[in-house]
Amino acid sequence: MAMSDYSTGYSAKAIEILEAAEIRIRRGGFEAMSYRDLAADVGIKAASVHYHFPQKALLGAAVINRYTEKLSKALGPVDLQQTTVTEHLQRLCNCYLATVRNEGLICLGCMLGAESRDLPEPVAAAARHFFTTLIGWMTAAFGDRTDAESLAIHAIGILQGTMILAVTLERPELMIAAGDRVKQLVMSSE
């Protein structure tokens, strides 16, 4: 998602590798990322990629974990005393819209989620963590409603699915309509 840089704990070269890996995965899936291609992307030898990330599965997990942290930072904390449910939803919708408009790529979590059954366990676990984090944030945003988790899952599903269509059809405006629909669904269920 289009978010500010999140670089805690990584060297500058490792960040370059993570960024290149994220783009390759978001464009073609986990298997579209090779150490040889990443080395060419960042101007180093493949052995240097291995130095920073000895195993592809660990690199993949680091990419999605970093992405999860960036999204969490972009969404910010859930504060129901200062921000309404609709404002929280808008914050999430803005992340999705910015990703499609600015990058023309689907969410890394969406890409890896679709592949999760065929991914190495560290990557699959990190993809599950991404969605668990996102669902947890959205559930908290719905407050003490008994259907909060169900609404969160439904809202995220709509946004993820629409993102695939918006990128495929090259129609980022679909994300605006999806965000409006999610807000209508939430308001109509209150």
KOLGUZA-357672 format. One record per residue (C-alpha): residue in one letter; x, y, z. Coordinates in pm, whole numbers, padded with zeros to 5 digits, always signed. Layout:
aXYZ/...
This chain:
m+00000+00000+00000/a+00116+00349-00059/m+00268+00430+00275/s+00569+00610+00408/d+00894+00420+00443/y+00927+00184+00735/s+01290+00090+00778/t+01342-00007+01141/g+01625-00253+01189/y+01748-00283+00830/s+02056-00151+00656/a+02010+00078+00357/k+02096-00206+00115/a+01858-00447+00290/i+01581-00189+00254/e+01654-00164-00119/i+01629-00543-00145/l+01303-00549+00052/e+01154-00278-00169/a+01258-00455-00489/a+01123-00785-00356/e+00792-00625-00262/i+00744-00487-00611/r+00832-00818-00775/i+00596-01011-00548/r+00314-00762-00598/r+00357-00784-00975/g+00387-01159-01013/g+00363-01343-00685/f+00620-01501-00457/e+00779-01717-00729/a+00831-01409-00949/m+01103-01301-00707/s+01450-01446-00759/y+01773-01349-00594/r+01933-01297-00935/d+01660-01050-01036/l+01675-00871-00700/a+02052-00841-00730/a+02011-00679-01072/d+01737-00449-00937/v+01958-00310-00662/g+02296-00333-00839/i+02467-00604-00634/k+02562-00969-00675/a+02317-01246-00586/a+02554-01357-00311/s+02506-01017-00149/v+02129-01067-00145/h+02193-01400+00031/y+02415-01218+00280/h+02123-00997+00387/f+01855-01267+00355/p+02003-01620+00361/q+01675-01791+00263/k+01404-01685+00020/a+01134-01778+00271/l+01289-01548+00530/l+01311-01268+00275/g+00945-01319+00181/a+00841-01312+00546/a+01046-00996+00604/v+00879-00829+00306/i+00524-00898+00426/n+00607-00820+00789/r+00751-00485+00685/y+00442-00421+00473/t+00219-00502+00772/e+00414-00257+00987/k+00386+00014+00720/l+00010-00038+00696/s-00031-00032+01074/k+00163+00293+01089/a-00044+00444+00804/l-00371+00346+00971/g-00263+00466+01313/p-00421+00364+01640/v-00793+00309+01678/d-00926+00587+01896/l-01304+00575+01915/q-01313+00882+02140/q-01142+01100+01879/t-01234+00931+01549/t-01564+00787+01425/v-01608+00445+01265/t-01666+00620+00932/e-01339+00811+00969/h-01152+00489+01045/l-01309+00327+00739/q-01211+00627+00530/r-00852+00597+00651/l-00844+00233+00538/c-01013+00314+00206/n-00761+00592+00145/c-00474+00343+00183/y-00630+00114-00077/l-00711+00399-00316/a-00361+00547-00289/t-00208+00208-00367/v-00410+00167-00683/r-00373+00527-00798/n-00005+00576-00714/e+00134+00228-00776/g-00115+00044-00997/l-00044-00270-00794/i-00256-00483-00567/c-00192-00517-00198/l+00098-00744-00105/g-00126-00918+00148/c-00382-00986-00123/m-00121-01132-00357/l+00035-01355-00093/g-00303-01444+00054/a-00409-01581-00284/e-00094-01794-00293/s-00087-01887+00076/r-00139-02261+00033/d+00168-02287-00186/l+00397-02057+00011/p+00676-02161+00246/e+00538-02158+00602/p+00725-01844+00718/v+00574-01645+00430/a+00227-01796+00472/a+00239-01722+00846/a+00339-01361+00776/a+00052-01328+00526/r-00191-01460+00789/h-00045-01211+01036/f-00108-00930+00786/f-00476-01018+00761/t-00511-01083+01134/t-00363-00739+01201/l-00589-00571+00947/i-00900-00750+01075/g-00802-00669+01434/w-00763-00300+01355/m-01094-00282+01172/t-01274-00485+01440/a-01148-00241+01703/a-01269+00048+01486/f-01622-00095+01498/g-01611-00074+01876/d-01818-00295+02098/r-02062-00414+01833/t-02135-00785+01853/d-02086-00817+01476/a-01763-00613+01467/e-01535-00891+01342/s-01786-01002+01079/l-01821-00644+00953/a-01443-00604+00950/i-01395-00918+00743/h-01671-00815+00504/a-01532-00463+00459/i-01179-00586+00399/g-01304-00850+00155/i-01487-00588-00047/l-01181-00362-00059/q-00938-00645-00144/g-01162-00783-00420/t-01230-00442-00567/m-00858-00369-00566/i-00798-00667-00794/l-01065-00542-01033/a-00943-00181-01020/v-00587-00283-01107/t-00688-00537-01370/l-00934-00302-01541/e-00709+00003-01485/r-00998+00180-01314/p-00879+00318-00979/e-01210+00499-00934/l-01364+00162-00849/m-01191+00193-00511/i-01388+00511-00434/a-01716+00335-00510/a-01610+00035-00299/g-01524+00261-00006/d-01861+00433-00034/r-02036+00095-00046/v-01850-00031+00260/k-01951+00281+00453/q-02315+00234+00344/l-02313-00129+00455/v-02176-00036+00795/m-02422+00247+00845/s-02717+00035+00732/s-02628-00240+00980/e-02626-00004+01280/
